[in-house]
Amino acid sequence: MPISSKRLERLIRQRALAERLQRRELAQAIAFRDLRAHALAEAETTHQALLAAGPRTGTVDIADLLATTAYLLRLERDIDARRAALADSEEDVAEERAVLMERRRDRRALELLLERRRAQEHLQRTRTEQRRIDDLVAARWRPAQNPPQEHLP
């Protein structure tokens, strides 16, 4: 049994709501990805600034040298972790985008089905109305069952 037009309209509204919610989730994933990209850029800038500063001239304190080396290593590990987190966020964004596209396709398919259903219903109503009009016209022009007999003198 085919789904009624009213049921299709309700399904379309439900799918449109799901699509809007998915759009919101995608926007959140993109915002989180951008936040991670900004944090990575800051860490890389700090790393580049530290490397650009170069070695100090004059006396070198071993403790400062060890602390700077440890900081550089920690910063490099941090950069690697932020790159991995950014890659993970990119995957999340791609997944959310794929889900959104699927929801759009579903909603659009239901909209097309509803359009076809409405076109079929319109065609059926038009045919029914045309048959009714044809029956009325045919009844008007139908010869009477018992034609009047002429009396001849």
N, C-alpha and C positions, 0 to 999 in steps of 0.2 A: 504494500500500500504506500503510495507516494506521500511525502511530507507536505502538509498544507503550507500555504503562503505565510500564514500567521506564525507558524512554528519556525519557518525559515527566517522570518524577520527577527524573532527572538534569538535564534541561533547566531544571526549576523551581529546583533547587538552584543551578545555575550562574547563573540570572537573579537569584536572591535574593542571591547573592554580589556580582554586578554592582551590584545596587541598594544594598547596604550600602556598597560602595566609592563609589558616587555620592553617598550621604548624607554620607560623610566629606568628599568634595570640596566639597559644598555647605556643610558646616559650616566648612571652611577658607575658602571664599569669603566667607561671612558674617563670620567673624572678621577677615579682611583688610579688608572693607568697614567694620566697626566701628572698626578701628584708624585707617583713613583719616578716618572721621567724627570721631573723637576729635582727630586732628591738625588737622583743619579747625576744629573748635570752639576749640582752643587758639589757633590763628592769629587767628581772629576776635576772641577775647577780648583777645589782645595788641593787636590793631588798635584795638578799642574803648577799651581802657585808655589807649593812646597819644593817641587823639583826645580822650578825656575829660580828660586832663591839661591840655589847652589850652596857649595860649602862655605863656611865662614872663614875669614882670614884671621890670622893671629892664633892665639892659643886655643886649643880644642879641649873641652872637658869631655872625658870619656862618658860620663853619665848623660850629658846632653846628646852626645853622638848616639848612644844606645837608645835613649828615649826617642830621638828623632827617627831612628831606624825602626824601632818598634811601632811608632806612630805611622810611619810610611807603610809598614806591613799590614797594620790594622786597617788603614785607609784602603789599601789594595784589596784586602779581603772584603771590606765593606762595599767597595765598588763592584766586585764580582757578585756579591750577594744581591746588590741592588739591580744589577743587570739580569740576574736570574729572576728576581721578583718582577722586573719590567717585562721579561719574556712571558712569565706566567700571566701577567695582566693582559698582555697582547692576546694570549690564547683565550682568556676569559672574554675579552671584547669580541673576538672572532666567534666564539660559541654563542654569545648573546645575540650577535648580529645574525647568525645562522638561524637561531630560534625565532627571531623577529621576522626574518624573511619567510620562514615556514608558516608562521601565524598569518602573515599578510596573504600568502598564497591560499591558505585555508579560507580566510574571510572572503577573498576575491572569488574563489570557486563557489562559495555559497551565494554571493551576490549574483554571479552569472546564472546559477541555478534558479534563483528567485526571479531574475529577469526573464528567463525562458519560461518558467512556470506562469508568470503574469502574462506573457505573450500567448501562451497556450490557452489560458483562461479567457483572455480577450478574444482570441480566435473562436473559442467554443461559444462564448456569449454572442458573438457576431453571427455565427452559423445558426444558433438557436433562434435568434431574433429574425434572421433572414427566412428560416423555415416558417416561423409564425406568420411573417408578412406574406410569404408565398401561399400559405394555407388560407389566409384571409382573402387574398386576391383571387385564388382559385375558387373559393366559395362564392364570391360575388359573380364570377363569370360562368359558373356551373349552370347548365340548363335545369330547369325545374323538373322534378320527378314526374309529375303528371301535367303535361302541357294542356292548356285549355283547348277543348275541341270546338271546332267551328261548326255551327249548325247551318246546314245548307237548306234553303227552302224548297 
